[in-house]
């Protein structure tokens, strides 16, 4: 039986999608002035940077995408290049959301629209991005990556996970769950 090399990434997408749903819920409320928990956005930035980017995207970029390139997929003008470009676009939205939330937390007026626009732009980008990965790129990887490369991919994921604290995923699940319980 061949080792599944994308299920762990799909599972991580579920938690990322829960955070995206929170951004989609809270950003319109921020835009209309009815939600001003700036800490939510800063915690969202922390989640995105550490869980989605450093933890999840690192596995994709450093392990799975590299395996696809080694297996013959071009690095440029390819699905891998498109996914990497979208990761970078997402980072720009997160940086702008963080700057505006930090200013709002410090008492600056006029940040609501900036926070909401960047939160929603990130959410839209990532929702589409995850759909492309789950429905197109990951099934492609499962079809084309040979059995001889699969164990090293799983080992690469394990090495990436070993660089995080033992309670890393549980901590971010708790953050998301806490905000999901907000009215």
Secondary structure, DSSP 8 states (H G I E B T S, - for coil): ----SSHHHHHHHHHHHHHHHHHHHHHHHHHTTS---HHHHHHHHHHIIIIIIIIIIHHIIIIIHHHHHHTT--SSSSHHHHHHHHHHHHHHHHHHHHHHHHHHHTT-SS-HHHHHHHHHHHHHHHHHHHHHIIIIIHHHHHHHS-HHHHHHHHHHHHHHHHTS-TTHHHHHHHHHHHHHT--
